Amino acid sequence: MIPSSLFSQIVLNWYHTNGRKHLPWKITNNPYKIWISEIMLQQTQVNSVIPYYNKFIQIFPNINILAHTSIDKILNIWSGLGYYTRAHNVHNTSKIVVKNYNGIFPNHFSDIIKLPGIGRTTAGAILSFGFNLYGCILDGNIKRLLLRYFNISFKKKEPIEKKLWNIIKFITPIYNTSKFNQAIIDIGSLICLKSKPKCKICPLIKTCLSFKNDNWNTYPTIKKKKVKRFFF
């Protein structure tokens, strides 16, 4: 396996010239705003999230206002974004944070992971982007990137999730974690595409095993259960 320091340095070098630094939630390190963006980005593409995020933050600029808002108003603002359980989770989380943390979003993984609608990846994103702390992320695009890069073969019953989490923890740097996380998100979603990946412009091309073996198309994203989408 490639040394973790080499992998992370390649990714970080790419970030400085190519990473997405000007998304609405990238121009802030406010944990509240980062949290809202990460919840909205669950199951939803960036371009779809941007207008909803901007409107949401304008109407609910901080967690205290959000906590004291009716769920009906939140659902009205959320309308059209889909996956409305997320809106309920946001409302419930805001009330928990106001009640248990004096309105200050917690900065410990063990506390964040207990909040409604937050899993390991979202918790890692909040830690790194909102607090500049170490936190790992592993979304579907990153899973596909890792499967291809390390040429990992697996069977349906194999605990591949655990293996991928071990890999991402190994290659995620302790310093500059937020930059690394944004870069690997960008490479996974913009370059290492499910079909027709843009290998020629990928910073990891020289050490990518599936590119070397010309078998990238045998590594699809691990399938998840479909989530029904409801509209109000």
Secondary structure, 3 states (H helix, E strand, C coil): CCCHHHHHHHHHHHHHHHCCCCCCCCCCCCHHHHHHHHHHCCCCCHHHHHHHHHHHHHHCCCHHHHHCCCHHHHHHHHCCCCCCHHHHHHHHHHHHHHHHCCCCCCCCHHHHCCCCCCCHHHHHHHHHHHHCCCCCCCCHHHHHHHHHHCCCCCCCCCCHHHHHHHHHHHHCCCCCHHHHHHHHHHHHHHHCCCCCCCHHHCCCHHHCHHHHHCCHHHCCCCCCCCCCCCCC
